[in-house]
């Protein structure tokens, strides 16, 4: 009886999730009989005065980013910067969500609002036959996007400073609006303290 209840729970959980998520969930749960591997944490690179943080796992990146927003904390050998430039690659998006200026513009404006950025201006343009480009100018810098609906791809840049922007909320909102199957992240530290005080 208990075994049947156990199987019923997992069957309902899998059905309740969208198809792509449920496949991923089952793969993570059972990992085809192999032991589960640790989630890949963001990797920090420092070279020639540049600091970049790279990650291909949305969950690991979201956890890291949530702790990175309050003044850009780094490791023990880290260096403060004036701002952070978050580049997001969104692959396998819902194509319809990338086609119209109104849809893309609304998502980017909502991303700025939900991240508690101070919006000062915005401009978006819809291309024929495909794509939207646009920017939301915020007091803390800017959020920009360019879409390729025919490829289900969007390139998003979230540039922010000041330690007050809750950028992880913007990432979550854009993920919800565009529904990518895969994401990649790169953070570039802008205006490193040692560089701007030379």
C-alpha positions as CSV (number, residue, x, y, z in Angstrom):
1,X,0.0,0.0,0.0
2,X,2.8,2.5,0.9
3,X,4.7,1.6,-2.2
4,X,1.7,2.3,-4.4
5,X,1.1,5.7,-2.6
6,X,4.8,6.5,-3.2
7,X,4.5,5.8,-6.9
8,X,1.3,7.8,-7.2
9,X,2.9,10.9,-5.6
10,X,5.7,10.9,-8.1
11,X,3.4,10.3,-11.0
12,X,1.2,13.2,-10.0
13,X,4.3,15.5,-9.4
14,X,5.6,14.7,-12.9
15,X,2.2,15.3,-14.6
16,X,1.8,18.6,-12.7
17,X,5.0,20.0,-14.1
18,X,5.2,21.2,-17.7
19,X,6.7,18.5,-20.0
20,X,10.3,20.0,-20.3
21,X,10.5,20.6,-16.5
22,X,9.1,17.2,-15.6
23,X,11.7,15.5,-17.9
24,X,14.4,17.5,-16.2
25,X,13.0,16.8,-12.8
26,X,12.9,13.0,-13.4
27,X,16.4,13.1,-14.8
28,X,17.7,14.9,-11.7
29,X,15.8,12.5,-9.4
30,X,17.0,9.3,-10.9
31,X,19.9,10.4,-13.1
32,X,19.6,7.2,-15.1
33,X,21.0,5.1,-12.3
34,X,24.1,7.2,-11.9
35,X,24.9,9.2,-8.7
36,X,23.7,12.8,-8.8
37,X,26.5,15.3,-9.4
38,X,26.9,18.6,-7.6
39,X,25.4,21.7,-9.2
40,X,28.0,23.7,-11.0
41,X,28.6,26.9,-9.1
42,X,29.6,30.1,-10.9
43,X,33.2,30.3,-11.9
44,X,35.1,33.5,-11.2
45,X,37.9,34.6,-13.7
46,X,40.3,37.4,-13.1
47,X,42.6,38.5,-15.9
48,X,44.2,41.7,-17.1
49,X,42.1,43.9,-14.9
50,X,38.8,42.2,-15.8
51,X,36.7,40.1,-13.5
52,X,34.0,37.9,-14.9
53,X,31.7,35.3,-13.3
54,X,30.3,32.6,-15.6
55,X,27.6,30.0,-15.0
56,X,25.4,27.7,-17.2
57,X,23.1,26.5,-14.4
58,X,20.1,28.8,-13.7
59,X,19.4,27.5,-10.2
60,X,23.1,27.7,-9.1
61,X,23.4,31.2,-10.6
62,X,20.2,32.4,-9.0
63,X,21.5,31.3,-5.5
64,X,24.8,33.1,-6.1
65,X,23.2,36.2,-7.6
66,X,20.8,36.5,-4.7
67,X,23.8,36.9,-2.4
68,X,25.7,39.2,-4.8
69,X,23.3,42.1,-5.0
70,X,24.1,43.9,-1.7
71,X,27.3,45.8,-2.6
72,X,28.7,43.1,-4.9
73,X,30.4,40.9,-2.3
74,X,33.2,38.8,-3.6
75,X,35.5,36.1,-2.2
76,X,38.3,37.0,0.2
77,X,40.6,38.1,-2.7
78,X,37.8,40.0,-4.4
79,X,37.7,43.7,-5.3
80,X,34.8,46.1,-5.2
81,X,33.4,47.5,-8.5
82,X,31.2,50.4,-9.4
83,X,28.7,48.1,-11.2
84,X,28.0,44.7,-12.5
85,X,27.0,43.9,-16.1
86,X,25.0,40.7,-16.3
87,X,24.8,39.1,-19.8
88,X,22.1,36.5,-20.2
89,X,21.7,34.0,-23.1
90,X,18.2,32.6,-23.4
91,X,17.9,29.6,-25.8
92,X,14.8,27.8,-26.9
93,X,12.4,30.5,-25.8
94,X,8.7,30.7,-26.6
95,X,9.0,32.3,-30.1
96,X,5.7,34.2,-29.8
97,X,7.0,36.0,-26.6
98,X,10.0,37.4,-28.6
99,X,8.1,38.7,-31.6
100,X,6.2,41.9,-30.6
101,X,7.6,45.1,-29.3
102,X,4.7,45.4,-26.8
103,X,5.4,41.9,-25.3
104,X,9.1,42.3,-25.1
105,X,8.9,45.9,-23.9
106,X,6.4,45.0,-21.2
107,X,8.6,42.1,-19.9
108,X,11.7,44.3,-19.7
109,X,9.8,47.1,-18.0
110,X,8.3,44.6,-15.5
111,X,11.8,43.2,-14.9
112,X,13.1,46.7,-14.0
113,X,10.1,47.3,-11.8
114,X,10.2,44.0,-9.9
115,X,14.0,44.4,-9.3
116,X,13.2,47.8,-7.7
117,X,15.3,49.7,-10.2
118,X,14.3,53.4,-10.8
119,X,13.1,53.7,-14.5
120,X,13.8,57.0,-16.2
121,X,13.1,56.1,-19.9
122,X,12.4,53.3,-22.3
123,X,12.5,52.7,-26.0
124,X,11.7,49.5,-28.1
125,X,11.6,48.8,-31.8
126,X,10.1,45.9,-33.6
127,X,11.9,44.8,-36.8
128,X,10.3,43.3,-39.9
129,X,10.2,40.4,-40.4
130,X,11.8,39.4,-37.0
131,X,13.1,40.7,-33.8
132,X,12.8,43.4,-31.2
133,X,15.5,45.6,-29.8
134,X,15.1,47.9,-26.8
135,X,16.3,49.5,-23.6
136,X,15.0,50.4,-20.3
137,X,17.1,53.2,-18.9
138,X,17.3,53.0,-15.1
139,X,18.9,55.4,-12.7
140,X,21.2,52.6,-11.8
141,X,22.3,52.1,-15.5
142,X,20.2,50.1,-18.1
143,X,18.5,46.9,-19.1
144,X,18.7,46.0,-22.8
145,X,17.5,43.2,-25.1
146,X,17.6,42.0,-28.7
147,X,15.5,39.0,-29.8
148,X,15.7,36.5,-32.7
149,X,12.2,34.9,-32.6
150,X,13.0,32.7,-35.6
151,X,15.7,31.1,-33.5
152,X,13.9,31.2,-30.1
153,X,16.9,33.2,-28.8
154,X,17.2,36.4,-26.8
155,X,20.3,38.3,-25.6
156,X,19.7,40.3,-22.5
157,X,22.1,42.7,-20.7
158,X,21.3,43.9,-17.2
159,X,23.7,46.6,-16.1
160,X,23.2,47.8,-12.6
161,X,25.1,49.6,-9.8
162,X,24.5,51.0,-6.3
163,X,23.8,47.8,-4.4
164,X,20.0,48.5,-4.3
165,X,18.8,46.6,-7.4
166,X,17.3,43.1,-6.8
167,X,18.5,41.8,-10.1
168,X,17.7,38.1,-9.3
169,X,14.0,39.1,-9.4
170,X,14.5,40.5,-13.0
171,X,16.1,37.3,-14.1
172,X,13.2,35.2,-12.6
173,X,10.6,37.4,-14.3
174,X,12.4,37.2,-17.7
175,X,12.7,33.5,-17.4
176,X,8.9,33.3,-16.7
177,X,8.0,35.5,-19.6
178,X,10.2,34.0,-22.3
179,X,10.3,30.4,-21.0
180,X,13.8,29.4,-22.3
181,X,14.8,25.8,-22.3
182,X,18.4,26.8,-21.5
183,X,20.2,29.8,-20.1
184,X,23.8,31.0,-19.7
185,X,25.1,33.8,-17.6
186,X,28.1,36.0,-17.5
187,X,28.7,38.8,-15.1
188,X,31.4,41.4,-15.9
189,X,32.5,43.7,-13.1
190,X,32.6,47.2,-14.4
191,X,34.8,50.0,-12.9
192,X,37.0,47.9,-10.6
193,X,38.2,50.0,-7.7
194,X,41.9,49.5,-8.6
195,X,41.3,50.6,-12.2
196,X,39.2,53.8,-11.5
197,X,41.6,55.1,-8.8
198,X,44.7,54.9,-11.0
